[in-house]
Amino acid sequence: MDDNFQTYLNRVARMTQPETYRFQVQHVQESSKFEPRPEGGRQAVPFPGYTLITPPWED
């Protein structure tokens, strides 16, 4: 969170207003990280990049 908590709350409040929500839903795009499965649903596909796994705090 880059701003203070009140700025965050104001941003969330704007994003959850019905007119903002309707605008955002019109611009939803499919992700290339998933492909349709023949039996329905979606399946993750290989995607370029890497994953960094760190040990838990106690290790």
CHARMM internal coordinates of N, CA and C (Angstrom, degrees):
IC EDIT
DIST 1 N 1 CA 1.4444
DIST 1 CA 1 C 1.5214
ANGL 1 N 1 CA 1 C 106.84
DIST 1 C 2 N 1.3241
ANGL 1 CA 1 C 2 N 116.52
DIHE 1 N 1 CA 1 C 2 N 119.95
DIST 2 N 2 CA 1.4587
ANGL 1 C 2 N 2 CA 121.13
DIHE 1 CA 1 C 2 N 2 CA -176.23
DIST 2 CA 2 C 1.5232
ANGL 2 N 2 CA 2 C 112.97
DIHE 1 C 2 N 2 CA 2 C -86.94
DIST 2 C 3 N 1.3155
ANGL 2 CA 2 C 3 N 117.25
DIHE 2 N 2 CA 2 C 3 N -26.44
DIST 3 N 3 CA 1.4609
ANGL 2 C 3 N 3 CA 121.40
DIHE 2 CA 2 C 3 N 3 CA -176.54
DIST 3 CA 3 C 1.5219
ANGL 3 N 3 CA 3 C 110.12
DIHE 2 C 3 N 3 CA 3 C -107.34
DIST 3 C 4 N 1.3256
ANGL 3 CA 3 C 4 N 115.17
DIHE 3 N 3 CA 3 C 4 N -175.52
DIST 4 N 4 CA 1.4609
ANGL 3 C 4 N 4 CA 118.00
DIHE 3 CA 3 C 4 N 4 CA 177.73
DIST 4 CA 4 C 1.5267
ANGL 4 N 4 CA 4 C 109.98
DIHE 3 C 4 N 4 CA 4 C -79.21
DIST 4 C 5 N 1.3182
ANGL 4 CA 4 C 5 N 115.98
DIHE 4 N 4 CA 4 C 5 N 172.44
DIST 5 N 5 CA 1.4613
ANGL 4 C 5 N 5 CA 121.16
DIHE 4 CA 4 C 5 N 5 CA -173.96
DIST 5 CA 5 C 1.5253
ANGL 5 N 5 CA 5 C 112.01
DIHE 4 C 5 N 5 CA 5 C -64.08
DIST 5 C 6 N 1.3237
ANGL 5 CA 5 C 6 N 118.32
DIHE 5 N 5 CA 5 C 6 N -38.41
DIST 6 N 6 CA 1.4647
ANGL 5 C 6 N 6 CA 121.20
DIHE 5 CA 5 C 6 N 6 CA -179.41
DIST 6 CA 6 C 1.5244
ANGL 6 N 6 CA 6 C 111.01
DIHE 5 C 6 N 6 CA 6 C -64.54
DIST 6 C 7 N 1.3207
ANGL 6 CA 6 C 7 N 117.98
DIHE 6 N 6 CA 6 C 7 N -40.14
DIST 7 N 7 CA 1.4651
ANGL 6 C 7 N 7 CA 121.34
DIHE 6 CA 6 C 7 N 7 CA 176.86
DIST 7 CA 7 C 1.5206
ANGL 7 N 7 CA 7 C 110.01
DIHE 6 C 7 N 7 CA 7 C -62.34
DIST 7 C 8 N 1.3239
ANGL 7 CA 7 C 8 N 116.53
DIHE 7 N 7 CA 7 C 8 N -40.91
DIST 8 N 8 CA 1.4607
ANGL 7 C 8 N 8 CA 121.38
DIHE 7 CA 7 C 8 N 8 CA 177.19
DIST 8 CA 8 C 1.5247
ANGL 8 N 8 CA 8 C 110.75
DIHE 7 C 8 N 8 CA 8 C -61.91
DIST 8 C 9 N 1.3297
ANGL 8 CA 8 C 9 N 117.31
DIHE 8 N 8 CA 8 C 9 N -46.34
DIST 9 N 9 CA 1.4678
ANGL 8 C 9 N 9 CA 120.48
DIHE 8 CA 8 C 9 N 9 CA 178.87
DIST 9 CA 9 C 1.5231
ANGL 9 N 9 CA 9 C 111.51
DIHE 8 C 9 N 9 CA 9 C -60.75
DIST 9 C 10 N 1.3183
ANGL 9 CA 9 C 10 N 117.33
DIHE 9 N 9 CA 9 C 10 N -41.35
DIST 10 N 10 CA 1.4685
ANGL 9 C 10 N 10 CA 120.73
DIHE 9 CA 9 C 10 N 10 CA 178.48
DIST 10 CA 10 C 1.5266
ANGL 10 N 10 CA 10 C 110.86
DIHE 9 C 10 N 10 CA 10 C -62.63
DIST 10 C 11 N 1.3176
ANGL 10 CA 10 C 11 N 116.79
DIHE 10 N 10 CA 10 C 11 N -40.86
DIST 11 N 11 CA 1.4667
ANGL 10 C 11 N 11 CA 120.87
DIHE 10 CA 10 C 11 N 11 CA 179.31
DIST 11 CA 11 C 1.5257
ANGL 11 N 11 CA 11 C 110.49
DIHE 10 C 11 N 11 CA 11 C -64.57
DIST 11 C 12 N 1.3207
ANGL 11 CA 11 C 12 N 117.12
DIHE 11 N 11 CA 11 C 12 N -44.30
DIST 12 N 12 CA 1.4643
ANGL 11 C 12 N 12 CA 121.13
DIHE 11 CA 11 C 12 N 12 CA 178.96
DIST 12 CA 12 C 1.5251
ANGL 12 N 12 CA 12 C 110.30
DIHE 11 C 12 N 12 CA 12 C -63.93
DIST 12 C 13 N 1.3228
ANGL 12 CA 12 C 13 N 117.41
DIHE 12 N 12 CA 12 C 13 N -41.31
DIST 13 N 13 CA 1.4645
ANGL 12 C 13 N 13 CA 120.97
DIHE 12 CA 12 C 13 N 13 CA 179.57
DIST 13 CA 13 C 1.5276
ANGL 13 N 13 CA 13 C 110.76
DIHE 12 C 13 N 13 CA 13 C -60.83
DIST 13 C 14 N 1.3238
ANGL 13 CA 13 C 14 N 117.56
DIHE 13 N 13 CA 13 C 14 N -42.25
DIST 14 N 14 CA 1.4734
ANGL 13 C 14 N 14 CA 120.53
DIHE 13 CA 13 C 14 N 14 CA 178.46
DIST 14 CA 14 C 1.5235
ANGL 14 N 14 CA 14 C 111.03
DIHE 13 C 14 N 14 CA 14 C -64.83
DIST 14 C 15 N 1.3344
ANGL 14 CA 14 C 15 N 116.61
DIHE 14 N 14 CA 14 C 15 N -40.79
DIST 15 N 15 CA 1.4638
ANGL 14 C 15 N 15 CA 120.47
DIHE 14 CA 14 C 15 N 15 CA -176.73
DIST 15 CA 15 C 1.5196
ANGL 15 N 15 CA 15 C 112.74
DIHE 14 C 15 N 15 CA 15 C -69.34
DIST 15 C 16 N 1.3154
ANGL 15 CA 15 C 16 N 118.49
DIHE 15 N 15 CA 15 C 16 N -22.27
DIST 16 N 16 CA 1.4610
ANGL 15 C 16 N 16 CA 120.82
DIHE 15 CA 15 C 16 N 16 CA -177.59
DIST 16 CA 16 C 1.5194
ANGL 16 N 16 CA 16 C 113.16
DIHE 15 C 16 N 16 CA 16 C -97.66
DIST 16 C 17 N 1.3205
ANGL 16 CA 16 C 17 N 118.46
DIHE 16 N 16 CA 16 C 17 N 2.79
DIST 17 N 17 CA 1.4620
ANGL 16 C 17 N 17 CA 120.26
DIHE 16 CA 16 C 17 N 17 CA 176.14
DIST 17 CA 17 C 1.5245
ANGL 17 N 17 CA 17 C 108.84
DIHE 16 C 17 N 17 CA 17 C -70.71
DIST 17 C 18 N 1.3382
ANGL 17 CA 17 C 18 N 117.43
DIHE 17 N 17 CA 17 C 18 N 143.58
DIST 18 N 18 CA 1.4750
ANGL 17 C 18 N 18 CA 120.54
DIHE 17 CA 17 C 18 N 18 CA -175.33
DIST 18 CA 18 C 1.5272
ANGL 18 N 18 CA 18 C 114.16
DIHE 17 C 18 N 18 CA 18 C -54.36
DIST 18 C 19 N 1.3268
ANGL 18 CA 18 C 19 N 118.89
DIHE 18 N 18 CA 18 C 19 N -42.51
DIST 19 N 19 CA 1.4716
ANGL 18 C 19 N 19 CA 119.26
DIHE 18 CA 18 C 19 N 19 CA -177.65
DIST 19 CA 19 C 1.5301
ANGL 19 N 19 CA 19 C 111.17
DIHE 18 C 19 N 19 CA 19 C -68.30
DIST 19 C 20 N 1.3185
ANGL 19 CA 19 C 20 N 117.98
DIHE 19 N 19 CA 19 C 20 N -35.91
DIST 20 N 20 CA 1.4644
ANGL 19 C 20 N 20 CA 121.08
DIHE 19 CA 19 C 20 N 20 CA 176.85
DIST 20 CA 20 C 1.5209
ANGL 20 N 20 CA 20 C 109.93
DIHE 19 C 20 N 20 CA 20 C -67.84
DIST 20 C 21 N 1.3142
ANGL 20 CA 20 C 21 N 116.34
DIHE 20 N 20 CA 20 C 21 N -42.41
DIST 21 N 21 CA 1.4646
ANGL 20 C 21 N 21 CA 121.27
DIHE 20 CA 20 C 21 N 21 CA 179.48
DIST 21 CA 21 C 1.5260
ANGL 21 N 21 CA 21 C 110.50
DIHE 20 C 21 N 21 CA 21 C -60.53
DIST 21 C 22 N 1.3388
ANGL 21 CA 21 C 22 N 117.37
DIHE 21 N 21 CA 21 C 22 N -46.04
DIST 22 N 22 CA 1.4740
ANGL 21 C 22 N 22 CA 120.50
DIHE 21 CA 21 C 22 N 22 CA 179.39
DIST 22 CA 22 C 1.5220
ANGL 22 N 22 CA 22 C 111.00
DIHE 21 C 22 N 22 CA 22 C -60.40
DIST 22 C 23 N 1.3283
ANGL 22 CA 22 C 23 N 117.81
DIHE 22 N 22 CA 22 C 23 N -40.87
DIST 23 N 23 CA 1.4569
ANGL 22 C 23 N 23 CA 121.46
DIHE 22 CA 22 C 23 N 23 CA 178.93
DIST 23 CA 23 C 1.5304
ANGL 23 N 23 CA 23 C 110.33
DIHE 22 C 23 N 23 CA 23 C -63.61
DIST 23 C 24 N 1.3326
ANGL 23 CA 23 C 24 N 117.09
DIHE 23 N 23 CA 23 C 24 N -44.44
DIST 24 N 24 CA 1.4609
ANGL 23 C 24 N 24 CA 120.92
DIHE 23 CA 23 C 24 N 24 CA -178.47
DIST 24 CA 24 C 1.5237
ANGL 24 N 24 CA 24 C 111.77
DIHE 23 C 24 N 24 CA 24 C -65.53
DIST 24 C 25 N 1.3246
ANGL 24 CA 24 C 25 N 118.10
DIHE 24 N 24 CA 24 C 25 N -39.12
DIST 25 N 25 CA 1.4632
ANGL 24 C 25 N 25 CA 121.72
DIHE 24 CA 24 C 25 N 25 CA -179.04
DIST 25 CA 25 C 1.5266
ANGL 25 N 25 CA 25 C 110.52
DIHE 24 C 25 N 25 CA 25 C -63.92
DIST 25 C 26 N 1.3272
ANGL 25 CA 25 C 26 N 117.63
DIHE 25 N 25 CA 25 C 26 N -33.22
DIST 26 N 26 CA 1.4671
ANGL 25 C 26 N 26 CA 120.91
DIHE 25 CA 25 C 26 N 26 CA 179.65
DIST 26 CA 26 C 1.5284
ANGL 26 N 26 CA 26 C 111.64
DIHE 25 C 26 N 26 CA 26 C -66.74
DIST 26 C 27 N 1.3214
ANGL 26 CA 26 C 27 N 118.44
DIHE 26 N 26 CA 26 C 27 N -20.81
DIST 27 N 27 CA 1.4578
ANGL 26 C 27 N 27 CA 122.04
DIHE 26 CA 26 C 27 N 27 CA -175.02
DIST 27 CA 27 C 1.5320
ANGL 27 N 27 CA 27 C 113.56
DIHE 26 C 27 N 27 CA 27 C -110.47
DIST 27 C 28 N 1.3270
ANGL 27 CA 27 C 28 N 117.55
DIHE 27 N 27 CA 27 C 28 N 16.84
DIST 28 N 28 CA 1.4641
ANGL 27 C 28 N 28 CA 120.96
DIHE 27 CA 27 C 28 N 28 CA 177.23
DIST 28 CA 28 C 1.5275
ANGL 28 N 28 CA 28 C 108.83
DIHE 27 C 28 N 28 CA 28 C -70.37
DIST 28 C 29 N 1.3293
ANGL 28 CA 28 C 29 N 116.69
DIHE 28 N 28 CA 28 C 29 N 134.80
DIST 29 N 29 CA 1.4584
ANGL 28 C 29 N 29 CA 121.59
DIHE 28 CA 28 C 29 N 29 CA 179.90
DIST 29 CA 29 C 1.5288
ANGL 29 N 29 CA 29 C 109.57
DIHE 28 C 29 N 29 CA 29 C -120.47
DIST 29 C 30 N 1.3254
ANGL 29 CA 29 C 30 N 116.07
DIHE 29 N 29 CA 29 C 30 N 149.30
DIST 30 N 30 CA 1.4574
ANGL 29 C 30 N 30 CA 120.24
DIHE 29 CA 29 C 30 N 30 CA 176.25
DIST 30 CA 30 C 1.5234
ANGL 30 N 30 CA 30 C 109.71
DIHE 29 C 30 N 30 CA 30 C -68.77
DIST 30 C 31 N 1.3179
ANGL 30 CA 30 C 31 N 115.62
DIHE 30 N 30 CA 30 C 31 N 147.30
DIST 31 N 31 CA 1.4585
ANGL 30 C 31 N 31 CA 121.25
DIHE 30 CA 30 C 31 N 31 CA 178.03
DIST 31 CA 31 C 1.5228
ANGL 31 N 31 CA 31 C 109.75
DIHE 30 C 31 N 31 CA 31 C -91.01
DIST 31 C 32 N 1.3225
ANGL 31 CA 31 C 32 N 116.03
DIHE 31 N 31 CA 31 C 32 N 137.93
DIST 32 N 32 CA 1.4675
ANGL 31 C 32 N 32 CA 119.94
DIHE 31 CA 31 C 32 N 32 CA 176.86
DIST 32 CA 32 C 1.5257
ANGL 32 N 32 CA 32 C 110.95
DIHE 31 C 32 N 32 CA 32 C -77.55
DIST 32 C 33 N 1.3327
ANGL 32 CA 32 C 33 N 118.05
DIHE 32 N 32 CA 32 C 33 N -1.83
DIST 33 N 33 CA 1.4617
ANGL 32 C 33 N 33 CA 121.75
DIHE 32 CA 32 C 33 N 33 CA 179.94
DIST 33 CA 33 C 1.5253
ANGL 33 N 33 CA 33 C 112.09
DIHE 32 C 33 N 33 CA 33 C -82.10
DIST 33 C 34 N 1.3242
ANGL 33 CA 33 C 34 N 117.30
DIHE 33 N 33 CA 33 C 34 N -6.70
DIST 34 N 34 CA 1.4603
ANGL 33 C 34 N 34 CA 121.70
DIHE 33 CA 33 C 34 N 34 CA -179.11
DIST 34 CA 34 C 1.5181
ANGL 34 N 34 CA 34 C 109.39
DIHE 33 C 34 N 34 CA 34 C -135.55
DIST 34 C 35 N 1.3410
ANGL 34 CA 34 C 35 N 116.14
DIHE 34 N 34 CA 34 C 35 N 147.56
DIST 35 N 35 CA 1.4637
ANGL 34 C 35 N 35 CA 120.48
DIHE 34 CA 34 C 35 N 35 CA 177.05
DIST 35 CA 35 C 1.5280
ANGL 35 N 35 CA 35 C 108.37
DIHE 34 C 35 N 35 CA 35 C -128.54
DIST 35 C 36 N 1.3313
ANGL 35 CA 35 C 36 N 116.56
DIHE 35 N 35 CA 35 C 36 N 153.08
DIST 36 N 36 CA 1.4678
ANGL 35 C 36 N 36 CA 119.09
DIHE 35 CA 35 C 36 N 36 CA 179.87
DIST 36 CA 36 C 1.5264
ANGL 36 N 36 CA 36 C 111.35
DIHE 35 C 36 N 36 CA 36 C -66.46
DIST 36 C 37 N 1.3176
ANGL 36 CA 36 C 37 N 116.58
DIHE 36 N 36 CA 36 C 37 N 144.97
DIST 37 N 37 CA 1.4635
ANGL 36 C 37 N 37 CA 122.64
DIHE 36 CA 36 C 37 N 37 CA 175.68
DIST 37 CA 37 C 1.5232
ANGL 37 N 37 CA 37 C 108.36
DIHE 36 C 37 N 37 CA 37 C -98.62
DIST 37 C 38 N 1.3428
ANGL 37 CA 37 C 38 N 118.24
DIHE 37 N 37 CA 37 C 38 N 146.92
DIST 38 N 38 CA 1.4689
ANGL 37 C 38 N 38 CA 120.67
DIHE 37 CA 37 C 38 N 38 CA -178.92
DIST 38 CA 38 C 1.5287
ANGL 38 N 38 CA 38 C 113.05
DIHE 37 C 38 N 38 CA 38 C -57.55
DIST 38 C 39 N 1.3379
ANGL 38 CA 38 C 39 N 117.23
DIHE 38 N 38 CA 38 C 39 N -36.23
DIST 39 N 39 CA 1.4623
ANGL 38 C 39 N 39 CA 120.03
DIHE 38 CA 38 C 39 N 39 CA -178.49
DIST 39 CA 39 C 1.5288
ANGL 39 N 39 CA 39 C 112.54
DIHE 38 C 39 N 39 CA 39 C -86.93
DIST 39 C 40 N 1.3225
ANGL 39 CA 39 C 40 N 116.68
DIHE 39 N 39 CA 39 C 40 N 5.70
DIST 40 N 40 CA 1.4633
ANGL 39 C 40 N 40 CA 121.24
DIHE 39 CA 39 C 40 N 40 CA -179.49
DIST 40 CA 40 C 1.5197
ANGL 40 N 40 CA 40 C 111.19
DIHE 39 C 40 N 40 CA 40 C 106.39
DIST 40 C 41 N 1.2796
ANGL 40 CA 40 C 41 N 115.96
DIHE 40 N 40 CA 40 C 41 N 162.37
DIST 41 N 41 CA 1.4563
ANGL 40 C 41 N 41 CA 120.99
DIHE 40 CA 40 C 41 N 41 CA -179.20
DIST 41 CA 41 C 1.5156
ANGL 41 N 41 CA 41 C 111.75
DIHE 40 C 41 N 41 CA 41 C 82.27
DIST 41 C 42 N 1.3075
ANGL 41 CA 41 C 42 N 115.99
DIHE 41 N 41 CA 41 C 42 N -166.49
DIST 42 N 42 CA 1.4620
ANGL 41 C 42 N 42 CA 122.53
DIHE 41 CA 41 C 42 N 42 CA -177.69
DIST 42 CA 42 C 1.5140
ANGL 42 N 42 CA 42 C 110.70
DIHE 41 C 42 N 42 CA 42 C -130.34
DIST 42 C 43 N 1.3301
ANGL 42 CA 42 C 43 N 116.32
DIHE 42 N 42 CA 42 C 43 N 154.19
DIST 43 N 43 CA 1.4564
ANGL 42 C 43 N 43 CA 123.44
DIHE 42 CA 42 C 43 N 43 CA 178.89
DIST 43 CA 43 C 1.5267
ANGL 43 N 43 CA 43 C 108.28
DIHE 42 C 43 N 43 CA 43 C -127.88
DIST 43 C 44 N 1.3301
ANGL 43 CA 43 C 44 N 117.04
DIHE 43 N 43 CA 43 C 44 N 134.46
DIST 44 N 44 CA 1.4625
ANGL 43 C 44 N 44 CA 120.92
DIHE 43 CA 43 C 44 N 44 CA 176.43
DIST 44 CA 44 C 1.5251
ANGL 44 N 44 CA 44 C 109.51
DIHE 43 C 44 N 44 CA 44 C -66.95
DIST 44 C 45 N 1.3191
ANGL 44 CA 44 C 45 N 117.05
DIHE 44 N 44 CA 44 C 45 N 142.83
DIST 45 N 45 CA 1.4623
ANGL 44 C 45 N 45 CA 122.52
DIHE 44 CA 44 C 45 N 45 CA 178.35
DIST 45 CA 45 C 1.5295
ANGL 45 N 45 CA 45 C 108.52
DIHE 44 C 45 N 45 CA 45 C -118.14
DIST 45 C 46 N 1.3410
ANGL 45 CA 45 C 46 N 117.37
DIHE 45 N 45 CA 45 C 46 N 158.42
DIST 46 N 46 CA 1.4688
ANGL 45 C 46 N 46 CA 119.48
DIHE 45 CA 45 C 46 N 46 CA 176.67
DIST 46 CA 46 C 1.5293
ANGL 46 N 46 CA 46 C 109.91
DIHE 45 C 46 N 46 CA 46 C -56.75
DIST 46 C 47 N 1.3132
ANGL 46 CA 46 C 47 N 115.78
DIHE 46 N 46 CA 46 C 47 N 138.56
DIST 47 N 47 CA 1.4612
ANGL 46 C 47 N 47 CA 121.27
DIHE 46 CA 46 C 47 N 47 CA -177.66
DIST 47 CA 47 C 1.5229
ANGL 47 N 47 CA 47 C 108.03
DIHE 46 C 47 N 47 CA 47 C -135.95
DIST 47 C 48 N 1.3414
ANGL 47 CA 47 C 48 N 118.27
DIHE 47 N 47 CA 47 C 48 N 133.47
DIST 48 N 48 CA 1.4642
ANGL 47 C 48 N 48 CA 119.68
DIHE 47 CA 47 C 48 N 48 CA -177.46
DIST 48 CA 48 C 1.5264
ANGL 48 N 48 CA 48 C 111.65
DIHE 47 C 48 N 48 CA 48 C -62.68
DIST 48 C 49 N 1.2906
ANGL 48 CA 48 C 49 N 114.59
DIHE 48 N 48 CA 48 C 49 N 144.65
DIST 49 N 49 CA 1.4589
ANGL 48 C 49 N 49 CA 120.64
DIHE 48 CA 48 C 49 N 49 CA 179.67
DIST 49 CA 49 C 1.5092
ANGL 49 N 49 CA 49 C 109.72
DIHE 48 C 49 N 49 CA 49 C 135.63
DIST 49 C 50 N 1.2994
ANGL 49 CA 49 C 50 N 116.41
DIHE 49 N 49 CA 49 C 50 N -164.53
DIST 50 N 50 CA 1.4545
ANGL 49 C 50 N 50 CA 120.06
DIHE 49 CA 49 C 50 N 50 CA 179.75
DIST 50 CA 50 C 1.5164
ANGL 50 N 50 CA 50 C 109.62
DIHE 49 C 50 N 50 CA 50 C -146.10
DIST 50 C 51 N 1.3173
ANGL 50 CA 50 C 51 N 115.14
DIHE 50 N 50 CA 50 C 51 N 162.13
DIST 51 N 51 CA 1.4558
ANGL 50 C 51 N 51 CA 122.17
DIHE 50 CA 50 C 51 N 51 CA 177.45
DIST 51 CA 51 C 1.5157
ANGL 51 N 51 CA 51 C 107.88
DIHE 50 C 51 N 51 CA 51 C -118.53
DIST 51 C 52 N 1.2967
ANGL 51 CA 51 C 52 N 116.57
DIHE 51 N 51 CA 51 C 52 N 132.38
DIST 52 N 52 CA 1.4516
ANGL 51 C 52 N 52 CA 121.82
DIHE 51 CA 51 C 52 N 52 CA 177.73
DIST 52 CA 52 C 1.5156
ANGL 52 N 52 CA 52 C 108.14
DIHE 51 C 52 N 52 CA 52 C -104.40
DIST 52 C 53 N 1.3185
ANGL 52 CA 52 C 53 N 116.19
DIHE 52 N 52 CA 52 C 53 N 118.70
DIST 53 N 53 CA 1.4593
ANGL 52 C 53 N 53 CA 120.98
DIHE 52 CA 52 C 53 N 53 CA 179.75
DIST 53 CA 53 C 1.5229
ANGL 53 N 53 CA 53 C 107.70
DIHE 52 C 53 N 53 CA 53 C -110.27
DIST 53 C 54 N 1.3123
ANGL 53 CA 53 C 54 N 116.34
DIHE 53 N 53 CA 53 C 54 N 123.76
DIST 54 N 54 CA 1.4609
ANGL 53 C 54 N 54 CA 120.59
DIHE 53 CA 53 C 54 N 54 CA 179.48
DIST 54 CA 54 C 1.5227
ANGL 54 N 54 CA 54 C 109.35
DIHE 53 C 54 N 54 CA 54 C -109.65
DIST 54 C 55 N 1.3157
ANGL 54 CA 54 C 55 N 117.57
DIHE 54 N 54 CA 54 C 55 N 150.67
DIST 55 N 55 CA 1.4658
ANGL 54 C 55 N 55 CA 119.22
DIHE 54 CA 54 C 55 N 55 CA 178.91
DIST 55 CA 55 C 1.5239
ANGL 55 N 55 CA 55 C 110.68
DIHE 54 C 55 N 55 CA 55 C -69.12
DIST 55 C 56 N 1.3295
ANGL 55 CA 55 C 56 N 116.64
DIHE 55 N 55 CA 55 C 56 N 155.16
DIST 56 N 56 CA 1.4620
ANGL 55 C 56 N 56 CA 119.21
DIHE 55 CA 55 C 56 N 56 CA 176.33
DIST 56 CA 56 C 1.5252
ANGL 56 N 56 CA 56 C 110.87
DIHE 55 C 56 N 56 CA 56 C -62.68
DIST 56 C 57 N 1.2971
ANGL 56 CA 56 C 57 N 117.01
DIHE 56 N 56 CA 56 C 57 N 165.17
DIST 57 N 57 CA 1.4604
ANGL 56 C 57 N 57 CA 122.95
DIHE 56 CA 56 C 57 N 57 CA -175.04
DIST 57 CA 57 C 1.5223
ANGL 57 N 57 CA 57 C 112.37
DIHE 56 C 57 N 57 CA 57 C -57.00
DIST 57 C 58 N 1.3187
ANGL 57 CA 57 C 58 N 117.64
DIHE 57 N 57 CA 57 C 58 N -37.96
DIST 58 N 58 CA 1.4605
ANGL 57 C 58 N 58 CA 120.46
DIHE 57 CA 57 C 58 N 58 CA -173.69
DIST 58 CA 58 C 1.5248
ANGL 58 N 58 CA 58 C 113.61
DIHE 57 C 58 N 58 CA 58 C -78.43
DIST 58 C 59 N 1.3110
ANGL 58 CA 58 C 59 N 119.83
DIHE 58 N 58 CA 58 C 59 N -13.08
DIST 59 N 59 CA 1.4746
ANGL 58 C 59 N 59 CA 121.11
DIHE 58 CA 58 C 59 N 59 CA -178.74
DIST 59 CA 59 C 1.5114
ANGL 59 N 59 CA 59 C 111.50
DIHE 58 C 59 N 59 CA 59 C -77.52
END
COOR INIT
IC SEED 1 N 1 CA 1 C
IC BUILD
